[in-house]
């Protein structure tokens, strides 16, 4: 330490004694630079001879900097796996649903991890906010949900109606949860929304649905080819497809979801209705080499892939598509839909007509029996 102090003191004293040493060294180096400049004048001809090459290289650089007419190939976009699509689904029902509809709602909550649970909605006659639509939009705004699945039951649970749609909160808040009050939207009242009549419900608890999957796994959504059809009578299916994707498609990176894909949800359009099915993707490997060889010879792979139905299953009959959330301008009306009340009325009327026909036949038989008079036989009392 003492040695370093002494050396440092000596260096400082030497710098103080010779403050102009660095300046003198720079002045001694300047003549050398001037000699190089003078010698460079002799080489001007060589530089001029090579001017064409220099200009060509500069033109190549300029051409590289200018935008080309042909589009450049962009690299493949990969996801970072973070939770960006912050979509939330409000899942609720009206008061008065039966046990079957309640079990269906629980199954949907299990399959949709980005859903928000809400108690049964009871809108009385004294509610002046606009009925079910206004109440659901208010709840969605409080819970921060962009889409809604509402199960409505009427006639003491005999008729079930399923509502799917975008709420008014979705137009003011972006997909990442940021408030976009400065943006102008076409429909500030939300939408679109669609109303279905739901029938043929089978839940997961039924014994014939033996499939199983991991809770919270992301599904593969499989749609029938008619959902992308360009036919005029099938254009409404495109709107329904996007609403189905928002409802049943789990966002990537959701905290409650699992990074596995072990099930597929199928949406099929037949007879003017949408048939919804949920299957488990089952992959089985051969236990022996002989089975593996036979399987590879049959399908080209040593393992087999099959689908086992998990449930729930149900059928949706589209009734009407609205521009707004639970109302507004009508975009589509199903003319083939028959109200269940009319169907029951026709059934009762048919039973009533059957009763009328039976009573009419009894009256006719009684009149016919009265009209039949047996003539008096004159020989009836001969042997009395």
BELJOTA-V163565 format. One record per residue. N is the residue number from 0. RES is the residue in three letters. SS is DSSP state (H for helix, E for strand, C for the rest). OMEGA is omega in whole degrees, 0 to 359 (none if undefined). NEAR is the number of other C-alpha atoms within 10 Angstrom. Layout:
BEGIN
N|RES|SS|OMEGA|NEAR + N|RES|SS|OMEGA|NEAR
END
This chain:
BEGIN
0|UNK|C|178|6 + 1|UNK|H|179|7 + 2|UNK|H|178|8 + 3|UNK|H|178|9 + 4|UNK|H|180|10 + 5|UNK|H|179|10 + 6|UNK|H|180|12 + 7|UNK|H|179|12 + 8|UNK|H|179|11 + 9|UNK|H|179|12 + 10|UNK|H|179|12 + 11|UNK|H|179|10 + 12|UNK|H|179|11 + 13|UNK|H|178|11 + 14|UNK|H|179|11 + 15|UNK|H|180|10 + 16|UNK|H|184|10 + 17|UNK|C|181|9 + 18|UNK|C|185|10 + 19|UNK|C|182|10 + 20|UNK|H|180|10 + 21|UNK|H|180|10 + 22|UNK|H|179|9 + 23|UNK|H|179|10 + 24|UNK|H|177|10 + 25|UNK|H|178|10 + 26|UNK|H|177|10 + 27|UNK|H|180|11 + 28|UNK|H|181|10 + 29|UNK|H|178|11 + 30|UNK|H|179|11 + 31|UNK|H|179|11 + 32|UNK|H|179|11 + 33|UNK|H|177|11 + 34|UNK|H|179|10 + 35|UNK|H|178|11 + 36|UNK|H|178|11 + 37|UNK|H|178|11 + 38|UNK|H|179|11 + 39|UNK|H|177|12 + 40|UNK|H|180|10 + 41|UNK|H|183|10 + 42|UNK|C|181|11 + 43|UNK|H|181|11 + 44|UNK|H|180|11 + 45|UNK|H|179|9 + 46|UNK|H|178|14 + 47|UNK|H|179|11 + 48|UNK|H|181|11 + 49|UNK|C|182|11 + 50|UNK|H|181|12 + 51|UNK|H|180|11 + 52|UNK|H|180|12 + 53|UNK|H|180|13 + 54|UNK|H|179|11 + 55|UNK|H|178|11 + 56|UNK|H|178|12 + 57|UNK|H|177|12 + 58|UNK|H|177|12 + 59|UNK|H|179|11 + 60|UNK|H|178|11 + 61|UNK|H|178|11 + 62|UNK|H|178|11 + 63|UNK|H|181|10 + 64|UNK|H|180|9 + 65|UNK|C|178|8 + 66|UNK|C|181|10 + 67|UNK|C|180|9 + 68|UNK|C|180|6 + 69|UNK|C|181|6 + 70|UNK|C|178|7 + 71|UNK|C|181|8 + 72|UNK|C|180|6 + 73|UNK|C|177|6 + 74|UNK|C|181|6 + 75|UNK|C|182|6 + 76|UNK|C|179|6 + 77|UNK|C|180|6 + 78|UNK|C|178|7 + 79|UNK|C|177|8 + 80|UNK|C|180|10 + 81|UNK|C|184|10 + 82|UNK|C|181|13 + 83|UNK|C|183|14 + 84|UNK|C|186|15 + 85|UNK|C|178|18 + 86|UNK|C|179|23 + 87|UNK|C|183|25 + 88|UNK|E|175|27 + 89|UNK|E|184|25 + 90|UNK|E|182|27 + 91|UNK|E|182|21 + 92|UNK|E|176|24 + 93|UNK|E|180|16 + 94|UNK|C|179|17 + 95|UNK|C|179|17 + 96|UNK|C|180|20 + 97|UNK|C|182|13 + 98|UNK|H|181|10 + 99|UNK|H|179|12 + 100|UNK|H|179|21 + 101|UNK|H|177|15 + 102|UNK|H|176|17 + 103|UNK|H|180|21 + 104|UNK|H|177|21 + 105|UNK|H|177|15 + 106|UNK|H|179|16 + 107|UNK|H|176|19 + 108|UNK|H|178|19 + 109|UNK|H|183|13 + 110|UNK|H|184|24 + 111|UNK|C|184|24 + 112|UNK|C|181|23 + 113|UNK|C|180|25 + 114|UNK|E|176|24 + 115|UNK|E|183|17 + 116|UNK|E|179|15 + 117|UNK|C|180|13 + 118|UNK|C|182|10 + 119|UNK|C|184|14 + 120|UNK|E|179|18 + 121|UNK|C|179|14 + 122|UNK|C|182|15 + 123|UNK|C|180|9 + 124|UNK|C|181|7 + 125|UNK|C|180|7 + 126|UNK|C|184|11 + 127|UNK|C|183|10 + 128|UNK|C|179|11 + 129|UNK|C|175|9 + 130|UNK|C|184|15 + 131|UNK|H|183|18 + 132|UNK|H|180|16 + 133|UNK|H|180|17 + 134|UNK|H|180|16 + 135|UNK|H|179|23 + 136|UNK|H|178|24 + 137|UNK|H|179|16 + 138|UNK|H|180|16 + 139|UNK|H|178|25 + 140|UNK|H|179|17 + 141|UNK|H|182|10 + 142|UNK|H|179|16 + 143|UNK|C|183|19 + 144|UNK|C|179|26 + 145|UNK|C|180|28 + 146|UNK|E|186|28 + 147|UNK|E|170|26 + 148|UNK|E|185|21 + 149|UNK|E|179|22 + 150|UNK|E|183|26 + 151|UNK|E|180|23 + 152|UNK|E|179|19 + 153|UNK|E|179|13 + 154|UNK|C|178|11 + 155|UNK|C|177|11 + 156|UNK|C|180|15 + 157|UNK|C|182|11 + 158|UNK|E|178|16 + 159|UNK|E|180|19 + 160|UNK|E|181|19 + 161|UNK|E|179|18 + 162|UNK|E|172|21 + 163|UNK|E|180|25 + 164|UNK|E|175|29 + 165|UNK|E|183|28 + 166|UNK|C|178|32 + 167|UNK|C|178|25 + 168|UNK|H|182|24 + 169|UNK|H|182|24 + 170|UNK|H|180|22 + 171|UNK|H|181|22 + 172|UNK|E|181|18 + 173|UNK|C|180|16 + 174|UNK|C|179|15 + 175|UNK|C|177|11 + 176|UNK|C|180|17 + 177|UNK|C|182|10 + 178|UNK|E|183|14 + 179|UNK|C|182|13 + 180|UNK|C|182|11 + 181|UNK|C|181|7 + 182|UNK|C|178|10 + 183|UNK|C|181|10 + 184|UNK|C|181|12 + 185|UNK|C|183|8 + 186|UNK|C|178|14 + 187|UNK|C|179|15 + 188|UNK|C|179|21 + 189|UNK|C|177|25 + 190|UNK|C|1|25 + 191|UNK|C|179|25 + 192|UNK|E|182|27 + 193|UNK|E|180|27 + 194|UNK|E|180|21 + 195|UNK|E|166|20 + 196|UNK|E|187|21 + 197|UNK|E|181|21 + 198|UNK|E|175|15 + 199|UNK|E|184|9 + 200|UNK|E|173|16 + 201|UNK|E|185|18 + 202|UNK|C|180|21 + 203|UNK|C|186|21 + 204|UNK|C|181|14 + 205|UNK|C|188|11 + 206|UNK|C|183|8 + 207|UNK|C|177|11 + 208|UNK|C|189|18 + 209|UNK|C|181|14 + 210|UNK|C|179|18 + 211|UNK|C|180|17 + 212|UNK|C|179|17 + 213|UNK|C|180|14 + 214|UNK|C|181|14 + 215|UNK|C|179|21 + 216|UNK|E|181|19 + 217|UNK|C|183|25 + 218|UNK|C|168|21 + 219|UNK|E|182|18 + 220|UNK|E|182|16 + 221|UNK|E|181|13 + 222|UNK|E|177|17 + 223|UNK|C|180|14 + 224|UNK|H|181|10 + 225|UNK|H|177|15 + 226|UNK|H|178|19 + 227|UNK|H|182|14 + 228|UNK|C|179|14 + 229|UNK|C|179|10 + 230|UNK|C|183|9 + 231|UNK|H|182|7 + 232|UNK|H|180|9 + 233|UNK|H|181|13 + 234|UNK|C|181|15 + 235|UNK|H|181|21 + 236|UNK|H|178|17 + 237|UNK|H|177|15 + 238|UNK|H|180|14 + 239|UNK|H|180|20 + 240|UNK|H|180|17 + 241|UNK|H|177|13 + 242|UNK|H|177|21 + 243|UNK|H|179|16 + 244|UNK|H|178|12 + 245|UNK|H|185|20 + 246|UNK|H|188|24 + 247|UNK|H|179|20 + 248|UNK|C|181|20 + 249|UNK|C|178|27 + 250|UNK|C|180|18 + 251|UNK|C|179|17 + 252|UNK|C|179|17 + 253|UNK|C|184|20 + 254|UNK|C|181|12 + 255|UNK|C|180|14 + 256|UNK|C|178|19 + 257|UNK|E|181|16 + 258|UNK|C|180|13 + 259|UNK|C|176|13 + 260|UNK|C|183|15 + 261|UNK|C|177|17 + 262|UNK|E|181|24 + 263|UNK|E|176|20 + 264|UNK|E|182|20 + 265|UNK|E|177|18 + 266|UNK|E|186|22 + 267|UNK|E|182|17 + 268|UNK|E|180|18 + 269|UNK|E|179|10 + 270|UNK|C|180|7 + 271|UNK|C|181|13 + 272|UNK|E|180|17 + 273|UNK|E|182|21 + 274|UNK|E|185|18 + 275|UNK|E|179|18 + 276|UNK|E|180|18 + 277|UNK|E|186|26 + 278|UNK|E|172|25 + 279|UNK|E|177|22 + 280|UNK|E|184|20 + 281|UNK|E|176|15 + 282|UNK|E|182|11 + 283|UNK|E|177|11 + 284|UNK|E|182|13 + 285|UNK|C|181|15 + 286|UNK|C|181|9 + 287|UNK|C|180|8 + 288|UNK|H|180|10 + 289|UNK|H|178|10 + 290|UNK|H|178|14 + 291|UNK|H|178|17 + 292|UNK|H|179|15 + 293|UNK|H|179|14 + 294|UNK|H|179|17 + 295|UNK|H|177|15 + 296|UNK|H|182|11 + 297|UNK|H|186|11 + 298|UNK|H|182|10 + 299|UNK|C|179|11 + 300|UNK|C|180|14 + 301|UNK|C|179|17 + 302|UNK|E|181|16 + 303|UNK|E|179|16 + 304|UNK|E|181|10 + 305|UNK|E|180|10 + 306|UNK|E|177|14 + 307|UNK|E|185|17 + 308|UNK|E|179|20 + 309|UNK|C|188|24 + 310|UNK|C|356|27 + 311|UNK|C|176|22 + 312|UNK|E|179|20 + 313|UNK|E|182|17 + 314|UNK|E|180|20 + 315|UNK|E|177|21 + 316|UNK|E|182|21 + 317|UNK|E|180|25 + 318|UNK|E|185|18 + 319|UNK|E|176|19 + 320|UNK|E|182|28 + 321|UNK|E|178|19 + 322|UNK|C|180|20 + 323|UNK|C|179|23 + 324|UNK|C|180|28 + 325|UNK|C|178|25 + 326|UNK|C|180|18 + 327|UNK|C|181|16 + 328|UNK|C|180|11 + 329|UNK|E|179|14 + 330|UNK|E|183|14 + 331|UNK|E|176|16 + 332|UNK|E|178|13 + 333|UNK|C|182|13 + 334|UNK|C|181|8 + 335|UNK|C|181|10 + 336|UNK|C|178|14 + 337|UNK|C|181|10 + 338|UNK|C|179|12 + 339|UNK|H|177|14 + 340|UNK|H|178|12 + 341|UNK|H|179|10 + 342|UNK|H|178|11 + 343|UNK|H|178|11 + 344|UNK|H|178|12 + 345|UNK|H|178|12 + 346|UNK|H|178|12 + 347|UNK|H|178|12 + 348|UNK|H|178|12 + 349|UNK|H|176|12 + 350|UNK|H|177|12 + 351|UNK|H|177|12 + 352|UNK|H|177|12 + 353|UNK|H|177|12 + 354|UNK|H|179|12 + 355|UNK|H|179|12 + 356|UNK|H|180|12 + 357|UNK|H|178|12 + 358|UNK|H|176|12 + 359|UNK|H|178|12 + 360|UNK|H|177|12 + 361|UNK|H|179|12 + 362|UNK|H|179|12 + 363|UNK|H|179|12 + 364|UNK|H|179|12 + 365|UNK|H|178|11 + 366|UNK|H|180|11 + 367|UNK|H|177|11 + 368|UNK|H|178|10 + 369|UNK|H|181|9 + 370|UNK|H|180|9 + 371|UNK|C|180|8 + 372|UNK|C|180|8 + 373|UNK|C|181|6 + 374|UNK|C|182|6 + 375|UNK|C|181|7 + 376|UNK|C|181|7 + 377|UNK|C|182|7 + 378|UNK|C|183|7 + 379|UNK|C|185|8 + 380|UNK|C|183|7 + 381|UNK|C|185|6 + 382|UNK|C|178|5 + 383|UNK|C|none|4
END
